[in-house]
């Protein structure tokens, strides 16, 4: 099989500046969309208004978005080639499910932001470790077969959930939403500098950046829709979600992304 034929089997987009812009918008979209369902529509669990474990809006939201995610991952694996609309729909489903799952873990389960973040970090590391042990690499250029795709989407979902918990944890402190956005943005800038000006492992840098885009999107999303008394702009969650979704669709149309070139070597 030629490299061109293999590239057609790689069903993830090439990593470019446009990829990261859409990824950050998608994570912000996931935060506002997840909050719209679990808080606005199903009711938020708070200390002043306790909710039964099984009646939690976060649990119901997780079930809704988790089912959508499973369906889209199945469609992604069944697809014969890279489809940007299907790929980004699956990313959005994972980040939205990650929002409700993280909120369920840290709030409804009562383990808090530190406990939730550490637990989810363990899941991300475990997923990457098992993936590498099973297939020899965790590079996105190796996502050419169903087993690799399952590991890819499982790791992404864990990383989206971790990012939500981490973003909420940092934003809940003295930095607030904007301060937290500056911190996560600065960390992403450092990763970009390492990519362009060092010989650091490219696959490790990719996953570090992928994970950090989620808390950045989480705190920006919270800044947009949380009450002014909590440091947010108190914008409509639904309208913020619509605007972000429109921006994502526009960029998908404008950028015309291609598939990540496939590689056969074990590079990570």
C-alpha positions as CSV (number, residue, x, y, z in Angstrom):
1,X,0.0,0.0,0.0
2,X,1.4,3.4,-1.0
3,X,1.7,6.4,1.4
4,X,-1.1,8.1,-0.5
5,X,-3.4,5.1,0.0
6,X,-2.5,5.0,3.7
7,X,-3.2,8.7,4.1
8,X,-6.7,8.0,3.0
9,X,-7.1,5.6,5.9
10,X,-5.9,8.2,8.5
11,X,-9.2,9.6,9.7
12,X,-7.8,12.5,11.8
13,X,-7.0,16.0,10.4
14,X,-3.5,17.2,9.8
15,X,-2.1,19.2,12.7
16,X,-2.0,22.8,11.8
17,X,-2.7,26.3,13.3
18,X,-6.3,26.0,12.0
19,X,-6.7,22.7,13.8
20,X,-5.8,24.3,17.1
21,X,-8.1,27.3,16.6
22,X,-11.1,24.9,15.9
23,X,-10.1,22.7,18.8
24,X,-10.1,25.7,21.3
25,X,-13.5,26.8,19.9
26,X,-14.8,23.3,20.1
27,X,-13.8,23.0,23.8
28,X,-15.4,26.3,24.6
29,X,-18.5,25.2,22.7
30,X,-18.5,22.0,24.8
31,X,-18.4,23.9,28.0
32,X,-21.4,26.2,27.1
33,X,-23.4,23.3,25.5
34,X,-22.8,21.0,28.5
35,X,-23.8,23.7,30.9
36,X,-26.9,24.5,28.9
37,X,-28.1,20.9,29.4
38,X,-26.9,20.0,32.8
39,X,-27.6,23.4,34.5
40,X,-30.1,25.5,32.4
41,X,-32.3,22.6,31.3
42,X,-31.9,19.9,33.9
43,X,-31.0,21.9,36.9
44,X,-27.7,22.5,38.6
45,X,-26.7,20.7,41.7
46,X,-25.6,23.2,44.4
47,X,-24.9,23.1,48.1
48,X,-28.0,25.2,48.7
49,X,-30.2,23.1,46.5
50,X,-29.0,19.5,46.9
51,X,-30.1,16.9,44.4
52,X,-30.3,13.1,44.6
53,X,-27.2,11.4,43.2
54,X,-29.3,9.7,40.5
55,X,-31.4,12.8,39.8
56,X,-28.3,15.0,39.2
57,X,-28.5,17.1,36.0
58,X,-24.8,16.3,35.4
59,X,-25.6,12.5,35.4
60,X,-28.5,12.9,33.0
61,X,-26.4,15.2,30.8
62,X,-23.6,12.7,30.8
63,X,-26.0,9.9,29.7
64,X,-27.3,12.1,26.9
65,X,-23.9,13.3,25.5
66,X,-22.3,9.9,26.2
67,X,-24.8,8.2,24.0
68,X,-24.2,10.7,21.2
69,X,-20.5,10.3,21.6
70,X,-20.7,6.5,21.3
71,X,-22.8,6.8,18.1
72,X,-20.4,9.3,16.6
73,X,-17.3,7.3,17.5
74,X,-18.9,4.2,15.9
75,X,-19.6,6.3,12.7
76,X,-16.1,7.6,12.8
77,X,-14.6,4.1,12.9
78,X,-17.0,2.9,10.2
79,X,-16.1,5.8,7.9
80,X,-13.8,4.9,5.0
81,X,-11.8,8.1,5.0
82,X,-11.3,11.4,6.9
83,X,-14.5,13.5,7.1
84,X,-14.0,16.9,8.8
85,X,-17.7,17.3,9.7
86,X,-17.8,13.9,11.3
87,X,-14.5,14.3,13.0
88,X,-15.3,17.7,14.6
89,X,-18.8,16.5,15.6
90,X,-17.2,13.7,17.5
91,X,-14.7,16.1,19.1
92,X,-17.5,18.3,20.2
93,X,-19.4,15.3,21.6
94,X,-16.4,14.3,23.5
95,X,-15.8,17.7,25.0
96,X,-19.5,18.2,25.8
97,X,-19.6,14.8,27.5
98,X,-16.4,15.6,29.2
99,X,-17.9,18.7,30.7
100,X,-20.9,16.9,32.2
101,X,-18.7,13.9,33.3
102,X,-16.2,16.2,35.1
103,X,-19.0,18.2,36.8
104,X,-20.6,14.9,37.9
105,X,-17.4,13.6,39.3
106,X,-16.3,16.7,41.1
107,X,-19.7,17.9,42.3
108,X,-22.3,15.1,42.4
109,X,-19.8,12.4,43.6
110,X,-18.3,14.9,46.1
111,X,-14.6,14.2,45.4
112,X,-13.9,17.9,44.6
113,X,-11.7,19.5,42.0
114,X,-8.3,18.2,43.3
115,X,-9.6,14.6,43.6
116,X,-11.4,14.7,40.3
117,X,-8.4,16.2,38.4
118,X,-5.9,13.7,39.9
119,X,-8.3,10.8,39.1
120,X,-8.8,11.9,35.6
121,X,-5.1,12.5,35.0
122,X,-4.6,8.9,36.0
123,X,-7.1,7.8,33.4
124,X,-5.4,9.8,30.7
125,X,-1.9,8.5,31.6
126,X,-3.3,4.9,31.8
127,X,-5.0,5.2,28.5
128,X,-1.9,6.5,26.7
129,X,0.3,3.8,28.4
130,X,-2.0,0.9,27.4
131,X,-2.3,2.3,23.9
132,X,1.4,2.5,23.4
133,X,1.9,-1.0,24.9
134,X,-0.7,-2.4,22.6
135,X,0.3,-0.7,19.3
136,X,3.8,0.7,19.9
137,X,2.9,4.3,19.3
138,X,0.4,7.0,20.4
139,X,1.0,9.2,17.4
140,X,-2.1,10.5,15.7
141,X,-0.5,9.6,12.4
142,X,-1.0,5.9,13.4
143,X,-4.8,6.2,13.7
144,X,-5.5,4.0,10.7
145,X,-7.3,1.0,12.3
146,X,-10.3,0.4,14.6
147,X,-8.1,-0.5,17.6
148,X,-6.1,2.7,17.3
149,X,-9.2,4.7,16.8
150,X,-10.8,3.3,19.9
151,X,-7.7,4.2,22.0
152,X,-7.6,7.7,20.3
153,X,-11.2,8.5,21.2
154,X,-11.0,7.0,24.7
155,X,-7.9,9.1,25.4
156,X,-9.5,12.2,23.9
157,X,-12.6,11.8,26.1
158,X,-10.5,11.3,29.2
159,X,-8.4,14.4,28.3
160,X,-11.5,16.5,27.7
161,X,-12.9,15.5,31.1
162,X,-9.6,16.1,32.8
163,X,-9.4,19.6,31.2
164,X,-12.8,20.5,32.5
165,X,-12.0,19.5,36.1
166,X,-8.6,21.2,35.9
167,X,-10.0,24.4,34.5
168,X,-12.7,24.6,37.1
169,X,-10.2,23.9,39.8
170,X,-7.9,26.7,38.8
171,X,-10.7,29.2,38.0
172,X,-12.3,28.5,41.4
173,X,-9.2,30.1,43.1
174,X,-8.0,33.7,43.2
175,X,-7.1,33.8,39.5
176,X,-10.7,33.6,38.4
177,X,-11.7,32.9,34.8
178,X,-9.6,35.5,33.0
179,X,-6.5,34.8,35.1
180,X,-6.9,31.1,34.5
181,X,-7.2,31.7,30.7
182,X,-4.0,33.6,30.8
183,X,-2.2,30.8,32.6
184,X,-3.4,28.1,30.3
185,X,-2.8,30.3,27.2
186,X,0.8,30.9,28.4
187,X,1.4,27.2,28.9
188,X,0.2,26.5,25.4
189,X,2.5,29.3,24.1
190,X,5.4,27.5,25.9
191,X,4.5,24.3,24.2
192,X,4.5,26.0,20.8
193,X,7.9,27.5,21.5
194,X,9.2,24.0,22.4
195,X,7.8,22.7,19.2
196,X,9.5,25.3,17.0
197,X,12.7,25.8,18.9
198,X,13.6,22.5,20.5
199,X,13.9,18.8,19.8
200,X,11.3,17.8,22.3
201,X,9.2,14.8,21.4
202,X,6.5,15.9,19.0
203,X,4.0,13.4,20.1
204,X,4.3,14.3,23.7
205,X,4.0,18.0,22.9
206,X,0.8,17.2,20.9
207,X,-0.9,15.5,23.7
208,X,0.2,18.1,26.2
209,X,-1.3,20.8,24.0
210,X,-4.4,18.8,23.3
211,X,-5.0,18.4,27.0
212,X,-4.3,22.1,27.8
213,X,-6.7,23.4,25.2
214,X,-9.6,21.9,27.2
215,X,-9.1,23.9,30.4
216,X,-8.5,27.0,28.3
217,X,-11.9,26.4,26.6
218,X,-13.5,25.5,29.9
219,X,-12.5,28.8,31.6
220,X,-13.4,30.9,28.6
221,X,-16.8,29.2,28.3
222,X,-17.4,29.8,32.1
223,X,-16.3,33.4,31.7
224,X,-19.0,33.8,29.0
225,X,-21.9,32.2,30.8
226,X,-21.3,32.4,34.5
227,X,-23.0,35.1,36.7
228,X,-21.3,38.5,37.0
229,X,-21.2,37.9,40.8
230,X,-18.8,35.0,40.0
231,X,-16.6,36.9,37.6
232,X,-18.5,35.9,34.4
233,X,-20.3,37.9,31.7
234,X,-23.6,36.1,32.3
235,X,-24.3,35.7,28.6
236,X,-27.0,33.3,27.4
237,X,-25.6,29.8,27.4
238,X,-27.7,28.9,24.4
239,X,-26.7,31.9,22.3
240,X,-23.1,31.5,23.2
241,X,-23.3,27.9,22.1
242,X,-25.0,28.9,18.8
243,X,-22.3,31.6,18.0
244,X,-19.5,29.2,18.8
245,X,-21.0,26.4,16.7
246,X,-21.4,28.8,13.8
247,X,-17.8,29.9,14.1
248,X,-16.7,26.3,14.1
249,X,-18.8,25.4,11.0
250,X,-17.5,28.5,9.2
251,X,-13.8,27.5,9.9
252,X,-14.4,23.9,8.7
253,X,-15.8,25.3,5.4
254,X,-13.0,27.9,5.1
255,X,-10.0,25.8,6.0
256,X,-10.8,22.6,4.0
257,X,-8.7,20.4,6.2
258,X,-6.9,17.3,4.9
259,X,-6.1,14.0,6.7
260,X,-2.9,13.6,8.8
261,X,-0.3,11.8,6.7
262,X,0.1,8.2,7.8
263,X,3.4,6.9,9.1
264,X,4.6,3.4,9.6
265,X,7.5,4.0,12.0
266,X,7.0,3.8,15.7
267,X,7.8,7.4,16.7
268,X,6.4,7.6,20.2
